[in-house]
């Protein structure tokens, strides 16, 4: 019997190893395919956004057409994507609660381009997550992946799109694994997500999509005093991340209460956005706000209320029905607020602007590992001690708020305790 048992065990072991090798080969191939397809698609998306942003810069009066663009976006979604839930639906798909439709890809492409053309205050990475997730999900359907494997390929698509548009493959590979459930990492998708991210980033670079990079003017020596000042800056950024999430939430509630009709809502929001822009006499708050980020990080310059205007205009834009995402606006809010904090505490405003970017992003997405990797990829490793402190403090002090209602707190931030609850 012992001989028979060993023979059976050996056979079972061979079958197990064979299955693992098959799975490994399959995910290497799927990572490559997803990286190629999503990398090309995201590059085209980046070209479109660059083109419309340049056109808006050369023709400032086109922002007066924002109400028309808003009506077009609402019509498209009511006609073809009434059940589309944006990035939240992609996150729900990963948790088996929903399915991201393939038509989300062209819808988000067109609607985000129209939003940026008209000057809505919106980012692009949120749209990229939807674009990559919907394309990858369709690839999974075409090759008849089971439900669990389709969730993994959606994560690969998200990572690939993020890497292609922002040029941060390390952070992109981890973000899709980290963002869905706070306290849990989906390590099964690590290898294909890394492959997809690296390939997508390389394809984007080859097609002329340049990676983001910012130069910090000065990084002081890390001392106890400098570290304590950084803690103060990070706490301030954590509070601002909560404010950002709360403003987005309550503007959405105001719309639902007073402007239930989506067409009336988007027109009213457009008029308000254009009116505020004309009142302020600058278009710097339109679009993603990369100009404000660059000035804060590379020159240490900021106006006192830049971060407040960006929060308000982003909330008005995104909750009215425009598309694009809140990630780059969160970077902008963090950079401008961090620069102010640096001036206030007497620490390099340029460094604090960079730290503000990753701190507000961390607080708003609850993704500390992604935040650290973004810091390293955007700013280098010289200020690593400041980056680590800022991310750790922001994560701890930002509470259970999130940009995404479908993100779940699985483990508490403050105690080794299973929570399994929605974020606020």
C-alpha positions as CSV (number, residue, x, y, z in Angstrom):
1,X,0.0,0.0,0.0
2,X,2.9,2.3,0.7
3,X,4.2,1.8,-2.8
4,X,0.7,2.5,-4.3
5,X,0.3,5.6,-2.1
6,X,3.7,7.0,-3.2
7,X,2.9,6.4,-6.8
8,X,-0.4,8.2,-6.4
9,X,1.3,11.0,-4.7
10,X,3.9,11.3,-7.3
11,X,1.3,11.4,-10.0
12,X,-0.7,14.0,-8.2
13,X,2.4,16.1,-7.7
14,X,3.3,15.9,-11.4
15,X,-0.2,17.0,-12.3
16,X,0.0,19.9,-9.8
17,X,3.3,21.1,-11.2
18,X,2.1,20.7,-14.8
19,X,-1.0,22.8,-14.0
20,X,1.1,25.5,-12.3
21,X,3.5,25.6,-15.3
22,X,0.4,25.9,-17.6
23,X,-1.0,28.8,-15.5
24,X,2.4,30.5,-15.4
25,X,2.8,30.3,-19.2
26,X,-0.7,31.5,-19.7
27,X,-0.3,34.6,-17.5
28,X,3.1,35.5,-19.0
29,X,1.4,35.5,-22.4
30,X,-1.7,37.4,-21.2
31,X,0.5,39.9,-19.5
32,X,2.4,40.5,-22.8
33,X,-0.8,40.7,-24.9
34,X,-2.6,43.0,-22.4
35,X,0.5,45.2,-22.2
36,X,0.7,45.5,-26.0
37,X,-3.0,46.1,-26.6
38,X,-3.6,48.5,-23.7
39,X,-0.3,50.2,-24.3
40,X,-1.2,51.1,-27.8
41,X,-4.8,52.1,-26.9
42,X,-3.6,54.3,-24.0
43,X,-1.0,55.9,-26.2
44,X,-3.7,56.9,-28.7
45,X,-5.7,58.2,-25.7
46,X,-2.8,60.2,-24.5
47,X,-2.3,61.7,-28.0
48,X,-6.0,62.7,-28.1
49,X,-5.8,64.4,-24.7
50,X,-2.6,66.2,-25.6
51,X,-4.2,67.4,-28.8
52,X,-7.4,68.7,-27.3
53,X,-5.5,70.4,-24.4
54,X,-3.2,72.1,-26.9
55,X,-6.2,73.2,-29.0
56,X,-7.9,74.6,-25.8
57,X,-4.7,76.5,-25.0
58,X,-4.6,78.1,-28.4
59,X,-8.3,78.8,-28.5
60,X,-9.3,79.9,-25.0
61,X,-12.9,80.8,-26.0
62,X,-13.7,77.1,-26.6
63,X,-14.4,76.8,-22.9
64,X,-17.7,78.6,-23.7
65,X,-18.8,75.4,-25.4
66,X,-18.3,73.4,-22.2
67,X,-22.1,73.2,-21.7
68,X,-22.5,71.7,-25.2
69,X,-19.8,69.2,-24.6
70,X,-21.4,68.3,-21.3
71,X,-24.8,67.6,-22.9
72,X,-23.1,65.4,-25.5
73,X,-21.4,63.4,-22.7
74,X,-24.6,62.9,-20.8
75,X,-26.4,61.9,-24.0
76,X,-23.7,59.3,-24.9
77,X,-23.9,57.7,-21.5
78,X,-27.7,57.6,-21.3
79,X,-27.8,56.1,-24.8
80,X,-25.0,53.6,-24.6
81,X,-23.7,53.3,-21.1
82,X,-26.5,54.0,-18.6
83,X,-25.2,51.4,-16.2
84,X,-21.6,52.5,-16.5
85,X,-20.2,53.2,-13.1
86,X,-16.7,54.5,-14.1
87,X,-13.7,53.5,-12.0
88,X,-16.0,52.2,-9.2
89,X,-17.4,49.6,-11.6
90,X,-13.9,48.5,-12.5
91,X,-13.1,48.0,-8.8
92,X,-16.4,46.1,-8.3
93,X,-15.5,43.9,-11.2
94,X,-12.3,42.8,-9.5
95,X,-14.3,41.8,-6.5
96,X,-16.9,39.8,-8.5
97,X,-19.6,42.3,-7.8
98,X,-20.0,43.6,-11.4
99,X,-18.8,43.4,-15.0
100,X,-17.0,46.3,-16.8
101,X,-18.4,46.5,-20.3
102,X,-16.3,46.8,-23.4
103,X,-18.3,49.9,-24.6
104,X,-16.8,51.7,-21.6
105,X,-13.6,52.0,-23.5
106,X,-14.8,54.2,-26.4
107,X,-17.2,56.0,-24.1
108,X,-14.5,57.1,-21.7
109,X,-12.2,58.0,-24.5
110,X,-14.7,60.3,-26.2
111,X,-16.1,61.8,-23.0
112,X,-12.7,62.5,-21.4
113,X,-11.5,64.2,-24.6
114,X,-14.6,66.4,-24.6
115,X,-14.1,67.2,-20.9
116,X,-10.5,68.3,-21.5
117,X,-11.4,70.2,-24.7
118,X,-14.0,72.3,-22.9
119,X,-11.8,72.9,-19.8
120,X,-13.4,70.7,-17.2
121,X,-11.2,70.2,-14.1
122,X,-10.4,66.5,-14.5
123,X,-7.5,64.1,-14.7
124,X,-6.8,61.3,-17.1
125,X,-5.6,58.3,-15.0
126,X,-9.1,57.5,-13.7
127,X,-10.2,57.4,-17.3
128,X,-7.1,55.2,-18.1
129,X,-8.1,52.7,-15.4
130,X,-11.5,52.3,-17.0
131,X,-10.0,52.1,-20.5
132,X,-7.5,49.5,-19.6
133,X,-9.9,47.5,-17.4
134,X,-12.6,47.4,-20.0
135,X,-10.2,46.3,-22.8
136,X,-8.6,43.7,-20.7
137,X,-12.0,42.3,-19.5
138,X,-13.0,42.0,-23.2
139,X,-9.8,40.1,-23.9
140,X,-10.7,37.7,-21.1
141,X,-14.2,37.2,-22.5
142,X,-12.8,36.5,-26.0
143,X,-10.5,33.8,-24.8
144,X,-13.1,32.4,-22.4
145,X,-11.3,33.0,-19.1
146,X,-13.3,32.0,-16.0
147,X,-14.6,34.6,-13.7
148,X,-11.6,34.6,-11.3
149,X,-9.1,34.9,-14.1
150,X,-11.0,37.8,-15.7
151,X,-10.7,39.7,-12.5
152,X,-6.9,39.2,-12.7
153,X,-6.7,40.3,-16.3
154,X,-8.7,43.5,-15.4
155,X,-6.0,44.3,-12.9
156,X,-3.4,43.8,-15.6
157,X,-5.3,46.2,-17.9
158,X,-5.6,48.8,-15.2
159,X,-1.8,48.6,-14.5
160,X,-0.9,48.8,-18.2
161,X,-3.0,51.9,-18.8
162,X,-1.7,53.7,-15.7
163,X,1.9,52.9,-16.7
164,X,1.4,54.0,-20.3
165,X,-0.2,57.3,-19.5
166,X,1.9,58.3,-16.5
167,X,5.2,56.5,-17.2
168,X,5.4,54.9,-13.7
169,X,5.4,51.2,-14.3
170,X,6.5,50.2,-10.8
171,X,3.6,52.2,-9.2
172,X,1.2,51.1,-11.9
173,X,1.9,47.4,-11.3
174,X,1.1,47.7,-7.6
175,X,-1.8,50.2,-7.8
176,X,-4.4,47.8,-9.2
177,X,-3.4,45.2,-6.7
178,X,-3.6,47.6,-3.8
179,X,-6.5,50.0,-4.5
180,X,-9.5,47.5,-4.5
181,X,-9.3,46.5,-0.8
182,X,-7.5,48.4,1.9
183,X,-5.2,46.1,3.8
184,X,-5.2,43.3,1.2
185,X,-2.9,42.9,-1.8
186,X,-3.9,40.6,-4.7
187,X,-0.5,39.0,-5.2
188,X,-1.7,36.5,-7.7
189,X,-1.9,39.3,-10.3
190,X,1.6,40.7,-9.5
191,X,3.6,38.9,-12.2
192,X,1.2,39.6,-15.1
193,X,0.6,43.2,-13.9
194,X,4.3,43.8,-13.8
195,X,4.8,42.4,-17.3
196,X,1.8,44.4,-18.7
197,X,3.0,47.6,-17.0
198,X,6.6,47.4,-18.3
199,X,5.5,46.6,-21.8
200,X,2.8,49.3,-21.9
201,X,5.3,51.9,-20.6
202,X,7.8,50.9,-23.2
203,X,5.3,51.0,-26.0
204,X,4.0,54.4,-24.9
205,X,7.6,55.8,-24.8
206,X,8.3,54.4,-28.3
207,X,5.1,56.1,-29.5
208,X,6.1,59.4,-28.1
209,X,4.2,59.5,-24.8
210,X,6.8,61.0,-22.4
211,X,6.9,59.8,-18.8
212,X,6.2,62.4,-16.2
213,X,9.2,63.6,-14.2
214,X,9.7,66.6,-11.9
215,X,12.9,68.1,-10.5
216,X,12.9,69.1,-6.8
217,X,14.8,72.3,-6.3
218,X,16.4,71.5,-3.0
219,X,16.3,68.6,-0.6
220,X,17.7,69.4,2.9
221,X,19.7,67.0,5.0
222,X,17.4,64.7,7.0
223,X,17.5,65.7,10.7
224,X,15.1,65.4,13.6
225,X,13.9,68.9,13.1
226,X,13.4,68.4,9.4
227,X,11.6,65.2,10.1
228,X,9.2,66.8,12.6
229,X,8.4,69.5,10.1
230,X,7.7,66.9,7.5
231,X,5.3,65.2,9.9
232,X,3.4,68.5,10.3
233,X,3.2,68.9,6.5
234,X,2.0,65.3,6.1
235,X,-0.7,65.7,8.7
236,X,-1.9,68.8,6.9
237,X,-2.0,66.9,3.6
238,X,-3.9,64.0,5.2
239,X,-6.6,66.5,6.3
240,X,-6.7,68.0,2.8
241,X,-7.2,64.5,1.3
242,X,-10.2,64.0,3.6
243,X,-11.5,67.5,2.6
244,X,-11.1,66.6,-1.0
245,X,-13.1,63.3,-0.6
246,X,-15.8,65.0,1.4
247,X,-16.2,67.9,-1.0
248,X,-16.6,65.4,-3.9
249,X,-19.1,63.5,-1.9
250,X,-21.3,66.4,-0.8
251,X,-21.2,68.2,-4.2
252,X,-22.6,64.9,-5.6
253,X,-25.4,65.0,-3.0
254,X,-26.2,68.6,-3.7
255,X,-26.5,67.8,-7.4
256,X,-28.8,64.8,-6.6
257,X,-31.0,66.9,-4.4
258,X,-31.3,70.1,-6.5
259,X,-30.4,69.1,-10.0
260,X,-31.7,65.6,-10.5
261,X,-32.0,66.0,-14.3
262,X,-28.6,65.1,-15.7
263,X,-28.8,67.5,-18.6
264,X,-29.8,70.4,-16.3
265,X,-27.0,69.4,-13.9
266,X,-24.2,69.3,-16.5
267,X,-25.3,72.6,-18.1
268,X,-25.5,74.3,-14.7
269,X,-22.1,73.0,-13.7
270,X,-20.6,74.1,-17.0
271,X,-21.9,77.6,-16.6
272,X,-20.5,77.7,-13.0
273,X,-17.1,76.4,-14.1
274,X,-16.8,78.9,-17.0
275,X,-18.0,81.7,-14.7
276,X,-15.5,80.9,-11.9
277,X,-12.7,80.7,-14.6
278,X,-13.6,84.1,-16.0
279,X,-13.8,85.5,-12.5
280,X,-10.4,84.2,-11.6
281,X,-8.9,85.4,-14.9
282,X,-6.9,82.2,-15.4
283,X,-7.4,78.8,-17.1
284,X,-4.8,77.1,-14.9
285,X,-7.4,75.2,-13.0
286,X,-8.9,73.7,-16.1
287,X,-7.8,70.2,-17.2
288,X,-5.5,68.2,-15.0
289,X,-3.6,71.1,-13.5
290,X,-0.1,69.9,-14.5
291,X,1.1,73.5,-14.9
292,X,0.3,74.2,-11.3
293,X,2.1,71.0,-10.2
294,X,5.2,71.9,-12.2
295,X,5.3,75.5,-10.8
296,X,4.9,74.3,-7.3
297,X,7.5,71.4,-7.5
298,X,10.1,72.9,-9.8
299,X,9.9,76.6,-8.7
300,X,8.4,76.5,-5.2
301,X,5.7,79.0,-6.3
302,X,2.0,78.9,-5.5
303,X,-0.9,81.1,-4.9
304,X,-2.7,80.9,-1.5
305,X,-6.0,79.4,-2.8
306,X,-4.8,77.3,-5.7
307,X,-5.6,74.1,-3.8
308,X,-9.0,75.2,-2.8
309,X,-10.0,76.3,-6.3
310,X,-8.8,73.0,-7.7
311,X,-10.8,71.0,-5.1
312,X,-13.9,73.0,-5.8
313,X,-13.7,72.9,-9.6
314,X,-12.8,69.2,-9.7
315,X,-15.8,68.4,-7.6
316,X,-18.1,70.6,-9.7
317,X,-16.8,68.9,-12.9
318,X,-16.6,65.3,-11.9
319,X,-19.9,65.1,-10.0
320,X,-21.8,66.8,-12.8
321,X,-21.2,64.0,-15.3
322,X,-17.9,64.9,-16.9
323,X,-15.3,62.2,-17.2
324,X,-11.6,61.9,-16.6
325,X,-10.7,61.0,-13.0
326,X,-9.6,62.6,-9.8
327,X,-6.0,61.3,-9.5
328,X,-4.1,64.1,-11.2
329,X,-6.3,66.7,-9.6
330,X,-5.4,65.1,-6.3
331,X,-1.7,65.5,-7.2
332,X,-2.3,69.1,-8.1
333,X,-4.1,69.8,-4.8
334,X,-1.3,68.1,-2.9
335,X,1.5,69.9,-4.7
336,X,-0.1,73.4,-4.2
337,X,-1.0,72.8,-0.6
338,X,2.3,71.1,0.2
339,X,4.2,74.1,-1.3
340,X,2.2,76.4,1.0
341,X,2.9,74.2,4.0
342,X,6.6,74.2,3.2
343,X,6.6,78.0,3.2
344,X,4.8,78.0,6.5
345,X,7.0,75.6,8.4
346,X,10.3,76.7,6.8
347,X,11.1,73.6,4.9
348,X,11.9,73.5,1.2
349,X,8.6,74.5,-0.6
350,X,9.7,72.5,-3.6
351,X,10.3,69.3,-1.6
352,X,7.0,69.8,0.3
353,X,5.1,70.3,-3.0
354,X,6.5,66.9,-4.1
355,X,5.6,65.3,-0.8
356,X,2.2,66.9,-0.9
357,X,1.5,65.2,-4.2
358,X,2.1,61.7,-2.9
359,X,0.6,62.4,0.6
360,X,-2.8,63.7,-0.7
361,X,-2.8,60.8,-3.3
362,X,-2.1,58.3,-0.5
363,X,-4.8,59.8,1.8
364,X,-7.4,59.9,-1.0
365,X,-6.7,56.4,-2.4
366,X,-5.4,54.5,0.7
367,X,-2.5,53.1,-1.4
368,X,0.7,53.7,0.6
369,X,3.0,51.4,-1.3
370,X,1.9,52.8,-4.7
371,X,2.5,56.3,-3.3
372,X,6.1,55.5,-2.3
373,X,6.8,54.0,-5.7
374,X,5.3,57.1,-7.4
375,X,7.6,59.3,-5.4
376,X,10.7,57.3,-6.4
377,X,9.7,57.2,-10.0
378,X,8.8,60.9,-10.3
379,X,11.4,62.4,-8.0
380,X,14.2,59.9,-7.5
381,X,15.5,58.4,-4.3
382,X,17.4,61.4,-2.8
383,X,14.5,62.4,-0.6
384,X,13.5,58.9,0.4
385,X,13.4,59.5,4.1
386,X,11.0,62.4,3.7
387,X,8.8,60.4,1.3
388,X,8.5,57.5,3.6
389,X,7.6,59.6,6.6
390,X,5.0,61.6,4.6
391,X,3.3,58.5,3.2
392,X,3.2,56.7,6.5
393,X,1.8,59.7,8.4
394,X,-0.7,60.6,5.6
395,X,-2.0,57.0,5.5
396,X,-2.5,56.9,9.3
397,X,-4.1,60.3,9.6
398,X,-6.4,60.3,6.6
399,X,-9.1,58.1,8.2
400,X,-11.3,55.8,6.1
401,X,-12.1,58.2,3.3
402,X,-11.6,57.4,-0.3
403,X,-12.1,58.7,-3.8
404,X,-13.8,55.4,-4.7
405,X,-17.0,54.3,-3.0
406,X,-16.4,50.7,-4.1
407,X,-13.0,50.6,-2.3
408,X,-13.4,48.5,0.9
409,X,-11.6,48.7,4.2
410,X,-10.7,45.1,4.9
411,X,-8.2,45.6,7.7
412,X,-8.2,48.6,10.0
413,X,-5.5,51.2,9.6
414,X,-4.9,51.4,13.3
415,X,-5.3,47.8,14.5
416,X,-4.6,44.3,13.3
417,X,-8.3,43.8,12.9
418,X,-10.6,42.6,10.2
419,X,-13.1,45.3,9.2
420,X,-14.6,44.4,5.8
421,X,-16.5,47.7,5.4
422,X,-17.0,50.3,2.8
423,X,-14.9,53.5,3.0
424,X,-16.7,56.7,3.7
